[in-house]
Amino acid sequence: MLLKDFYKTNTLITVGNISTVTITINKNHKIFKGHFPGNPVTPGVCMIQIIKELVEGIVEEELFMESSSNIKFMAIINPEKNPDLVLTLDIIKIEDNRYKVKNVTTFEDTIALKLTANFKIK
């Protein structure tokens, strides 16, 4: 885990190539002291890192993001108001050493993030 204690995985359910993961963002993590004091916002790059780490755990491979054709941040993730997230990961192996991942991250009934990316095995 790149950001120690940044989030906790609560549940992970995989059916076929679709994994649904619930996580809780640690609202007390030191990153929120600078991003932003009094109005914490989960950095987009941290959300992308979380997706990468979850996919690595599911496929049991160390990965790096090779490319992304679509990243849309659609709502602010404030860990004080919405620390609990649901990530739906559609993971397809496209070659021996590559995965295509489509992600939708939500809290309550709000879509916060959509991502489509290609990951390569290190």
C-alpha positions in Angstrom: 0.0 0.0 0.0 1.6 3.3 -1.1 -0.4 5.5 1.3 -0.2 3.7 4.7 -3.6 3.8 6.5 -5.3 5.9 3.8 -8.1 3.5 3.3 -9.5 0.2 4.6 -11.0 -2.5 2.4 -14.3 -3.7 4.0 -15.6 -6.2 1.5 -14.6 -7.7 -1.9 -16.9 -9.8 -4.0 -16.0 -11.1 -7.4 -18.4 -12.6 -9.9 -16.8 -13.4 -13.2 -14.7 -10.4 -14.2 -16.6 -8.0 -12.1 -15.4 -7.2 -8.6 -17.3 -5.0 -6.2 -15.2 -3.5 -3.3 -16.3 -1.4 -0.4 -13.7 0.8 1.3 -13.6 3.4 4.0 -11.3 6.4 3.5 -9.4 7.4 6.7 -10.6 11.0 7.3 -7.8 11.5 9.8 -5.0 10.7 7.4 -2.3 13.3 7.2 -2.9 14.0 3.5 -6.1 15.8 4.4 -4.2 18.4 6.5 -2.9 19.9 3.3 -5.7 18.8 0.9 -7.5 20.9 2.1 -7.7 22.1 5.8 -11.3 22.6 6.9 -12.6 21.2 3.6 -10.9 17.8 3.0 -11.0 16.5 -0.6 -9.7 13.0 -1.5 -7.0 13.6 -4.2 -7.8 12.1 -7.6 -4.4 10.6 -7.8 -5.0 8.8 -4.6 -8.2 7.4 -6.0 -6.4 6.1 -9.0 -3.8 4.5 -6.7 -6.5 2.8 -4.7 -8.0 1.4 -7.9 -4.5 0.1 -9.0 -3.9 -1.5 -5.6 -7.3 -3.2 -5.5 -6.8 -4.6 -9.1 -3.4 -5.9 -8.1 -4.9 -7.7 -5.2 -7.6 -9.2 -7.3 -5.4 -10.4 -10.2 -2.5 -11.2 -7.8 0.1 -9.3 -10.0 2.1 -6.2 -9.5 0.9 -3.6 -12.1 1.5 -0.2 -13.4 -0.9 2.0 -15.4 0.2 1.9 -19.0 -2.6 4.2 -20.4 -6.0 5.6 -19.7 -8.6 6.5 -22.2 -11.1 7.9 -19.8 -10.9 9.4 -16.3 -13.8 11.5 -15.1 -14.0 13.0 -11.6 -17.7 13.6 -11.2 -18.1 14.5 -7.5 -15.9 15.5 -4.6 -15.1 12.8 -2.2 -15.0 14.5 1.2 -13.9 11.9 3.8 -15.7 13.6 6.6 -19.1 13.4 4.8 -18.7 10.3 2.6 -15.8 8.1 3.7 -17.5 4.9 2.5 -17.1 4.1 -1.2 -18.1 1.3 -3.5 -15.8 0.6 -6.4 -17.0 -1.6 -9.2 -14.1 -3.0 -11.2 -14.6 -4.7 -14.6 -11.2 -6.4 -15.1 -10.5 -8.1 -18.5 -7.2 -9.7 -19.3 -6.4 -8.5 -22.9 -3.0 -10.0 -23.4 -0.7 -12.2 -21.4 0.7 -9.2 -19.5 -2.1 -6.6 -19.7 -5.4 -5.9 -18.1 -8.2 -3.5 -19.2 -10.0 -2.1 -16.2 -13.3 -0.1 -16.2 -14.1 1.4 -12.8 -17.1 3.2 -11.4 -16.7 4.6 -7.8 -19.8 5.7 -5.9 -20.9 6.9 -2.5 -24.6 6.7 -1.6 -26.3 7.3 -5.0 -23.6 9.5 -6.3 -21.1 8.6 -9.0 -17.8 10.1 -7.9 -15.3 8.7 -10.5 -15.3 6.8 -13.8 -12.0 5.3 -15.1 -11.0 3.2 -18.0 -7.3 2.2 -18.0 -4.9 -0.4 -19.2 -2.5 -1.9 -16.7 0.6 -3.9 -17.5 2.2 -6.5 -15.3 5.6 -5.3 -14.0 
